[in-house]
Amino acid sequence: MSQNGFQILLLEDDPTQRELLAKMMTEAGHRVDAVADADSALKRLDKHPWQILFSDWKLAHGDASEVIRRARAQSPTLGIIVATAYGSIDHAVEAMKMGADDYLPKPFQKQTMLLAIDKAARSHQLKEDNRRLTDRVQQQGALIDMVGSSPAMRTLFDRVERISGINTTVLIQGESGTGKELVAQRIHRLSGRDGPFIALNCGAIPDSLAESELFGHEKGAFTGAHSARAGKLEAAQGGTLFLDEIGELPLNLQTRLLRVLQEGKVTRIGSHKEIDLDIRVVAATNRDLLQEVEAGNFRQDLYYRLNVIPVSTPPLKQRSEDIPALAEHFLRHFSQKYQLTAPRLGVAEMNALRSHGWPGNVRELSNCMERFVLLQELDLQPIRCQGKITLPDAGLN
């Protein structure tokens, strides 16, 4: 469970049960908004980005079907748990078809409820992380051609072009925010592979879900496996699987991944059938994997299997001559995104950008320019630009 708990919308029409459930959830560290009817729940759904919907199925007036449908339509990543006092398989099946992730037959124990909430919340987080990865690839399509003409970037461009057509594993190493996933996307685009580009952030997957997310599972393989599901390895058939933050992958899964890379086959959880793979694996990390190997946190054989072709992404401080072009690029990008007039960077502002250390690299610069477009403020830490910002009318009156 996260340190601050999860944000839960609780729908329960029985006042005694509602108070008891809300109390148990709150004592477990969750933030709960409890409502008594479907109309109130629907209003709450429109006003807040919930992580979990915990709903009784049978209500005083009808059931929770409309709430579940609306919740799933509005938030594809929302974790939805349905409780039913009738223990009816038909009710459970109907709720699952409408979009529920799990159901609990009443009466249930407190610990059972909390475990269901934890599982649903972790699933929600995983879906959110995957959505953000996909969104970044789609929304930053213009960045696939990566801005920069510095010697460090020219060296990177040349290496990517040389290796893209070679069907072997690649390990991209570099600080956070240096555009490792964009390099992976560029490798895929230039590779000529017809399949999809599938991204998986290994650091964002709970250990309990990581194996299923990567290798897939068969129906009934574990509690909650209501249907068979292909993992990311299968989803990348004919294309490229990008494993971001590979250093975060648990050791037991490192062993399974190594076998997949060596044999070119994957076996789903709960199955004995091997599936032939035609994929290219590109991994990325901001860690020193050799140090992780020495510390016993990363398998040496997997490191050498991934590091057939190493690629390094330079930090922004090593390509400071690219900062003006990057800044202008982001200004245009975010001005178009928010439909605002692009502000101008004066000499003082540009000098401040050049002088900043950029510990967050290109991602930090992107965030800085987004704030500049939205707020007309150039706020750098620890360096603050004191000069006057030259801005046309940005439409923020």
C-alpha distance (Angstrom), angle and dihedral (degrees) to the residues before:
residue distance angle dihedral
M1 . . .
S2 3.78 . .
Q3 3.79 117.6 .
N4 3.81 93.2 -109.8
G5 3.79 96.6 40.5
F6 3.78 125.8 -127.0
Q7 3.79 132.7 -65.8
I8 3.79 107.3 -113.6
L9 3.79 131.1 -172.9
L10 3.81 106.5 -155.2
L11 3.82 119.9 -160.6
E12 3.82 113.3 -170.6
D13 3.81 123.6 143.1
D14 3.80 97.0 -162.2
P15 3.84 106.4 86.6
T16 3.80 95.2 -150.7
Q17 3.80 93.1 49.0
R18 3.80 91.4 43.2
E19 3.79 92.5 53.9
L20 3.81 92.8 45.3
L21 3.81 95.1 48.3
A22 3.80 92.7 45.3
K23 3.80 90.1 50.4
M24 3.81 93.4 50.4
M25 3.80 92.2 47.4
T26 3.80 92.7 47.2
E27 3.79 92.5 48.1
A28 3.80 87.7 53.6
G29 3.81 88.9 58.3
H30 3.79 100.4 -99.4
R31 3.81 126.0 133.9
V32 3.78 107.9 -125.3
D33 3.79 134.3 -168.2
A34 3.82 107.9 -170.8
V35 3.82 121.9 -160.6
A36 3.79 132.3 179.1
D37 3.80 105.2 -146.1
A38 3.80 143.3 32.5
D39 3.82 95.2 -108.1
S40 3.80 91.8 56.4
A41 3.79 90.9 47.0
L42 3.80 91.8 51.2
K43 3.82 90.7 51.6
R44 3.80 91.3 50.0
L45 3.80 91.5 49.4
D46 3.80 89.7 58.9
K47 3.79 94.1 52.5
H48 3.79 107.4 44.2
P49 3.84 139.7 41.3
W50 3.80 98.9 -122.7
Q51 3.79 124.1 -168.7
I52 3.81 96.8 -160.2
L53 3.80 135.5 28.0
F54 3.82 110.7 -163.0
S55 3.79 108.6 -174.0
D56 3.76 138.7 172.5
W57 3.81 110.4 -130.1
K58 3.78 100.7 -144.5
L59 3.81 113.1 56.6
A60 3.78 132.1 -178.6
H61 3.80 88.6 -103.2
G62 3.80 109.4 35.7
D63 3.79 122.6 -53.7
A64 3.81 140.2 -62.8
S65 3.80 96.0 -96.4
E66 3.82 95.9 112.0
V67 3.80 91.7 47.5
I68 3.81 91.3 51.5
R69 3.81 92.8 47.1
R70 3.81 92.9 48.6
A71 3.79 93.2 44.1
R72 3.80 92.9 51.5
A73 3.81 92.9 45.1
Q74 3.80 92.5 50.2
S75 3.80 96.6 41.8
P76 3.81 117.9 25.5
T77 3.81 89.9 -177.1
L78 3.84 97.5 50.0
G79 3.81 116.0 121.5
I80 3.83 108.6 -127.0
I81 3.81 123.9 -167.0
V82 3.81 121.8 -179.0
A83 3.81 124.0 -161.2
T84 3.78 122.9 -161.3
A85 3.77 129.7 -173.6
Y86 3.77 91.7 -156.6
G87 3.78 98.9 63.7
S88 3.77 87.8 -140.3
I89 3.78 117.4 165.2
D90 3.80 88.1 -156.6
H91 3.80 91.1 59.0
A92 3.78 91.2 47.6
V93 3.80 93.2 49.5
E94 3.80 91.4 47.7
A95 3.80 91.7 50.2
M96 3.81 92.0 48.7
K97 3.80 91.3 50.4
M98 3.80 89.1 53.7
G99 3.78 91.7 54.0
A100 3.80 108.6 -83.8
D101 3.81 115.6 146.2
D102 3.79 97.7 -155.4
Y103 3.81 142.6 -2.7
L104 3.80 134.5 -148.9
P105 3.82 122.2 -153.3
K106 3.81 112.4 -139.0
P107 2.93 132.7 -86.4
F108 3.79 96.9 46.2
Q109 3.78 133.9 166.0
K110 3.80 122.0 -107.8
Q111 3.80 92.0 -117.4
T112 3.81 91.3 51.1
M113 3.78 90.0 53.5
L114 3.81 93.4 47.9
L115 3.79 91.9 48.6
A116 3.81 90.2 51.5
I117 3.81 90.1 50.2
D118 3.80 91.7 48.7
K119 3.81 91.9 49.4
A120 3.80 93.1 47.8
A121 3.80 92.4 47.1
R122 3.78 93.0 50.4
S123 3.79 90.0 48.9
H124 3.82 88.6 50.1
Q125 3.81 90.7 51.7
L126 3.79 92.3 48.3
K127 3.81 91.4 50.9
E128 3.81 90.2 47.2
D129 3.81 92.0 51.4
N130 3.80 91.8 48.4
R131 3.81 90.2 47.7
R132 3.80 91.4 51.6
L133 3.79 91.5 48.9
T134 3.80 90.6 50.7
D135 3.80 92.3 44.8
R136 3.78 92.3 50.9
V137 3.78 91.4 51.9
Q138 3.80 91.7 48.1
Q139 3.81 98.9 40.4
Q140 3.77 94.5 43.6
G141 3.77 94.9 48.2
A142 3.79 88.9 127.6
L143 3.80 88.5 60.7
I144 3.79 92.4 61.4
D145 3.80 85.6 88.4
M146 3.83 87.0 52.7
V147 3.77 117.0 -142.3
G148 3.80 117.9 -111.5
S149 3.78 143.9 91.8
S150 3.80 100.3 -169.9
P151 3.82 118.9 125.1
A152 3.81 89.9 -106.4
M153 3.81 92.0 54.8
R154 3.79 93.6 43.8
T155 3.80 88.1 54.3
L156 3.81 90.1 49.9
F157 3.82 93.0 47.9
D158 3.79 91.3 50.1
R159 3.79 93.1 50.1
V160 3.79 93.4 48.2
E161 3.80 92.4 50.6
R162 3.80 91.2 48.9
I163 3.82 95.8 50.5
S164 3.80 102.1 36.1
G165 3.78 95.3 87.9
I166 3.82 93.6 47.1
N167 3.79 108.9 95.8
T168 3.79 100.0 -140.7
T169 3.79 137.9 101.7
V170 3.79 121.4 -74.1
L171 3.80 128.7 -159.2
I172 3.81 115.3 -155.8
Q173 3.79 114.2 -162.0
G174 3.77 126.8 -173.7
E175 3.77 145.7 113.3
S176 3.80 120.8 -67.8
G177 3.78 112.8 -81.4
T178 3.80 97.1 25.7
G179 3.81 94.7 114.8
K180 3.80 102.2 -102.2
E181 3.79 93.8 154.8
L182 3.80 90.4 49.7
V183 3.79 88.7 54.2
A184 3.81 88.8 50.8
Q185 3.79 90.5 49.8
R186 3.78 90.7 50.5
I187 3.82 91.1 50.5
H188 3.79 88.9 52.6
R189 3.80 93.6 47.5
L190 3.79 91.9 51.3
S191 3.81 94.8 42.0
G192 3.79 95.9 78.1
R193 3.80 91.4 -132.3
D194 3.81 112.4 150.5
G195 3.80 97.8 -151.1
P196 3.80 128.4 86.8
F197 3.78 131.0 -79.4
I198 3.82 105.6 -118.4
A199 3.81 118.8 -169.3
L200 3.80 125.6 -161.2
N201 3.80 124.5 -179.5
C202 3.80 103.7 -147.6
G203 3.79 91.4 -167.5
A204 3.80 93.3 58.3
I205 3.81 98.3 53.6
P206 3.82 119.3 94.9
D207 3.80 110.8 -126.4
S208 3.80 89.8 -117.9
L209 3.81 91.5 59.9
A210 3.80 101.9 32.1
E211 3.80 97.3 86.5
S212 3.80 93.8 50.1
E213 3.80 92.7 43.3
L214 3.78 92.8 53.4
F215 3.81 103.2 34.6
G216 3.82 103.1 23.1
H217 3.80 127.4 -134.2
E218 3.78 143.4 -121.6
K219 3.80 124.7 -117.9
G220 3.79 110.9 -79.3
A221 3.81 94.0 13.2
F222 3.82 89.6 129.5
T223 3.79 139.4 -9.7
G224 3.79 108.4 -60.4
A225 3.81 95.2 22.1
H226 3.79 93.3 123.7
S227 3.79 93.8 160.5
A228 3.79 139.6 14.3
R229 3.79 114.7 -88.2
A230 3.78 133.2 -170.8
G231 3.79 116.7 -130.1
K232 3.79 127.6 -133.4
L233 3.79 91.4 -90.9
E234 3.81 91.5 60.6
A235 3.80 92.5 39.5
A236 3.80 89.5 60.2
Q237 3.83 93.6 57.7
G238 3.79 109.7 149.1
G239 3.79 91.1 6.1
T240 3.78 142.8 59.7
L241 3.80 131.1 -62.5
F242 3.80 112.3 -153.4
L243 3.81 112.6 -158.6
D244 3.79 105.9 -165.4
E245 3.82 119.1 -163.0
I246 3.80 90.8 12.1
G247 3.81 89.7 173.7
E248 3.82 88.6 71.3
L249 3.82 94.0 61.1
P250 3.83 111.4 115.4
L251 3.80 115.4 -108.5
N252 3.80 94.6 -116.5
L253 3.80 90.4 55.9
Q254 3.79 91.1 45.5
T255 3.81 86.8 63.0
R256 3.81 92.5 51.3
L257 3.81 92.2 45.2
L258 3.79 91.2 51.6
R259 3.79 90.4 54.3
V260 3.81 91.1 49.9
L261 3.80 91.2 51.1
Q262 3.80 92.0 48.0
E263 3.80 97.6 45.3
G264 3.80 102.1 28.9
K265 3.81 90.8 -132.4
V266 3.80 134.9 107.5
T267 3.80 131.4 -160.1
R268 3.80 120.3 -157.0
I269 3.80 120.5 -130.6
G270 3.80 108.1 -89.9
S271 3.80 94.0 21.2
H272 3.80 136.5 95.1
K273 3.79 94.4 -161.6
E274 3.78 116.6 109.3
I275 3.81 116.5 -142.5
D276 3.80 118.5 -152.6
L277 3.81 113.2 -126.7
D278 3.77 130.9 -150.1
I279 3.78 101.9 -173.1
R280 3.76 141.1 124.7
V281 3.80 116.9 -134.8
V282 3.79 120.7 -146.7
A283 3.80 114.8 -179.0
A284 3.79 129.9 -169.8
T285 3.79 136.6 -166.9
N286 3.78 141.3 169.6
R287 3.80 90.2 -154.1
D288 3.79 129.4 90.4
L289 3.79 96.4 -111.0
L290 3.80 93.6 -167.1
Q291 3.79 88.5 59.8
E292 3.80 88.6 47.4
V293 3.82 88.8 52.1
E294 3.81 91.0 51.5
A295 3.82 89.9 48.3
G296 3.81 90.9 52.0
N297 3.80 93.8 -115.4
F298 3.81 97.4 111.8
R299 3.78 131.2 39.6
Q300 3.79 113.1 -110.5
D301 3.81 93.3 -147.0
L302 3.81 91.4 52.5
Y303 3.80 91.0 48.5
Y304 3.80 91.5 55.8
R305 3.82 91.6 42.8
L306 3.81 90.6 54.8
N307 3.78 97.2 38.3
V308 3.80 96.2 64.3
I309 3.80 88.4 120.0
P310 3.82 114.6 20.3
V311 3.79 121.4 -157.0
S312 3.81 125.7 -173.9
T313 3.80 124.9 -156.6
P314 3.82 111.8 -150.3
P315 3.82 120.2 -127.4
L316 3.78 115.4 -114.9
K317 3.82 92.2 -111.2
Q318 3.81 87.6 65.0
R319 3.81 92.4 53.9
S320 3.79 102.1 39.3
E321 3.81 91.0 146.3
D322 3.82 86.9 70.0
I323 3.82 93.6 58.1
P324 3.86 97.3 90.2
A325 3.81 92.8 50.3
L326 3.81 92.0 44.7
A327 3.79 92.3 48.0
E328 3.80 92.5 51.0
H329 3.79 90.4 46.0
F330 3.79 92.2 54.0
L331 3.80 92.1 44.9
R332 3.80 90.1 56.3
H333 3.80 92.2 43.3
F334 3.81 96.4 51.8
S335 3.78 94.3 38.8
Q336 3.80 88.7 56.9
K337 3.80 91.6 43.8
Y338 3.82 93.6 53.4
Q339 3.82 94.5 31.7
L340 3.80 92.9 -121.9
T341 3.79 131.4 136.3
A342 3.79 110.0 -94.3
P343 3.84 111.0 -108.3
R344 3.80 120.8 -134.6
L345 3.78 126.6 -119.6
G346 3.80 113.3 -135.9
V347 3.81 126.7 -151.7
A348 3.81 93.1 -91.9
E349 3.79 92.5 50.3
M350 3.80 92.8 47.5
N351 3.81 91.2 48.8
A352 3.80 89.0 51.5
L353 3.81 90.3 51.7
R354 3.79 91.4 49.6
S355 3.82 92.1 48.7
H356 3.79 96.4 48.4
G357 3.80 117.2 101.9
W358 3.84 95.5 -136.1
P359 3.80 99.6 -149.7
G360 3.82 87.1 174.7
N361 3.81 91.1 51.1
V362 3.82 120.5 -157.1
R363 3.80 92.3 -14.3
E364 3.81 89.7 58.2
L365 3.80 90.9 48.8
S366 3.80 89.9 49.8
N367 3.81 91.0 52.2
C368 3.80 90.7 46.9
M369 3.80 92.3 53.4
E370 3.80 91.7 45.7
R371 3.81 89.8 55.9
F372 3.80 89.3 45.7
V373 3.80 90.8 55.7
L374 3.81 94.0 45.4
L375 3.81 103.3 36.5
Q376 3.81 104.4 21.3
E377 3.80 88.2 -126.8
L378 3.78 129.3 123.7
D379 3.78 103.5 -158.2
L380 3.79 117.0 171.5
Q381 3.79 127.3 176.2
P382 2.98 123.6 -111.4
I383 3.82 88.9 -2.1
R384 3.77 117.9 58.1
C385 3.78 122.4 -169.4
Q386 3.82 108.5 -126.9
G387 3.79 95.8 -177.4
K388 3.78 124.5 104.0
I389 3.80 113.9 -88.3
T390 3.77 113.1 -129.4
L391 3.79 108.3 -141.1
P392 3.78 135.4 165.6
D393 3.79 117.1 -147.4
A394 3.81 101.9 -59.3
G395 3.79 95.2 -170.5
L396 3.81 93.4 -110.8
N397 3.80 97.1 117.1
